[in-house]
């Protein structure tokens, strides 16, 4: 994916709006690889707009926080399971497992939830709601498991309209580009959660300085 990402980034920079399609055809990427590429490299204008929305974790303190549950937890859990997560062109950490619609908790689920809970307890938002997409299989059971693990520090809800619910909050934790585009303030919870256990995203492009210092 690194080669495909570099080509896509260059074509976007040269003004080709269909860069993902061009590279996908050129490298004969399958459907899953094409979707993964579109997650890694966004249009430059969108990348810049998203990056400007990315806020430090401290911004959740004493504010109303909405968490895109599956989006955040799948990324954390995927990395804990040894899968690669990437620092994408807009500065957000994403996995490329594409496991969303078929998601099922692994033996790292509890650790992922507890890491998220530690961030919430340490940074003390005014209130926290975690939303899970109700069409995802067993979302109700997963919501119950999160409640058992985190207790009353969060409210967990299943919803058919997660994006709409999230946008009611002051601060949103997600890497969903549609939500980021409409959100007032966004935090990259997977980055901070994984940093606690010494896991950092894979870089598509070099950074000037350690990633832990660049991404605060």
N, C-alpha and C positions, 0 to 999 in steps of 0.2 A: 504493500500500500504506500510505502514511502516514495517509490518511483512515480506512481500514479498521482500522488499528492503534489509532488514537485511540478510535474507537467501541468496539472490542473491550475495550480497557483500561478504559474507563468502565463498560461493562456488567459486567465482572468485578468492578470496585470496588463496583458496586451490588448484587452478590450473584447474578448470573446465571451459573451454571456452564456453560451452553451458549452462551456469548457468541460463540464463533467461528462456530457454526452460525447464530445469529441474524443476525450481520453478513454472513455469506456469502450468506444468502437475501436480505437487504435490499439488498445491493449487486450481487446476481447474479454472484457470483464463480464462476469455473470451478473444477474440481477442483484444478488446479495452484496457483491463487491461494489456495484455501482451505488447502491444505497449507502454503504459504508463510506465510500469516497465522498458522497454528498454531505455526510455528517462531519467529515474531517476538514474539508475545504469549502468554505462559504464564499459567495461573491464578496469582493473587497469592500464594497459599500456596506453590506450587511455585517461583515466581520468587524468593521470599524464601529458601526452603530452598536453591535452587541458588546464589544469590548468596553465601550464607554458606559454601558449599563452595569458591568461587572464591578461589584463593590466588596470591600474588605469585610471579613466576618464580623468585626466589631459593630457593623451597622445594624445588626439584628438586636442589639441591646436595647431593652425598653421599647421595642417596637413590635408591631403585629406581624408575625411570620407565617407564611403559607408554604408548605413543602409539597412538591410534586413527588409523591411517595415512590411509585415504581421507578420513575426516571432517576431519582437520587439513589435509591437502595440497590437497584440493579447494577448501576455503575460501581458502587462501593463493593458489592458482593462479587462482581465479576473480577475486580482487581484482587480481592482477597483470595479468590480461587486461582490466582496465577495468570489470568488472562490480561492481555495488554489493554491499557487505557491510554488515550492520547490527549495531548494538549492541542486542541484544534486551532484553526486559523483565526477564530474570534476570541481566543483566550480561555475557552471553557473546556473542562475535562469531559471526555465522552468515551464510552466503550463502543465497540463495533460488533458486538455479539448478535445484535438484532433479535434478542430473545424476548422482546417486550410482550407480544401477543401470546406467546407460549410459555411465559415465565412460570417457574416453579421454584420455591425456596430450596436452597442447598444447605449443606451443613455449616456454611459461613453466614447464613441469614442472621442468626442471633448476634454474631459479632458485628455485622454491618449495622444492625439496629442499635446496638449498644454504643457503637462509635458515634452514630448520629445523636443519640441521647446525651452523650458526654458533651458534644458541642453545644447542645441546647442548654444543658445545666451550667456549663462554664460561662456562657455569654448572655444568659438570662433575658430572652425576649419577653415582652409584655404578655404575649399569648402565642401559642403555636398550634397550628392545625396541619395534620398530614392528610392529604387526599389520595385515595387509591381509585383507579378506574374500575368501576363496578363490572364492566363487561369482561375483564380479565378473570380467567378461571380461579376460583377459590379466593377472590379478593376479600370476601367477608371473613374467612378464616384467617387470612393474613393480617387483616385489620385487628382481629382479636388477639393475635400473637403479639403484635406491636404494642397494644394496650397493656398486655400482661408484662411485657419487658420494660416499658417506659413509665407505666403508672400514670399519675395525674399531671406529669409535666407537659403532656401533649393531649390534644383531642384528635382522634383518628376517625375519618369518615370515608365511606365509599360514595362515589358519585358518577353519574353519567356525563357530567359536564365539568370535568376537572379544570380545564383551562379557564373557564368562566369563573369558577369558584376561586381559583388562585389569584385572579386579577382583582379581587376585592381586598387583597392584603397590601400592607405598606411595603413589605419586603417579601420576595419570592425566591425559593430555592429550586432551581431547575436548570436544565441545559437545552430545553425545548426552544428552538429558535422562534417559533410562532409566539410563544408566551413571552420570551425575552423582548421581542419587538414591541410588545404592548405594555410591558411591565415598567413601573417607575424605578425599581431598584432590585437587583438580582445578586444573589450570593451563590458561589460555586461550592456547595457543601461537600461533594465528593472529594474535591481537592484537599480541603481542610481535614476531613475525616481520615483520608488515606495518609496524609502527612503525619498524623499521630502515630501511625505504625510504620513509618519509614518507607512508604510506597509513593513514588512520584510518577506522573504520567510520562509516556514516551514522547520525545520531541520530534516533530516533523521538520523543524527548522531550528538552527542554533539560536540561543539566547545570549544576550550580553550580560553575563553574570549568572550565579546560581539560580535555579528556578524558584527555590524557596524565598529568595530575596526579591526576585522580579515580580512574583505573584503573591502579593500580600492581601 
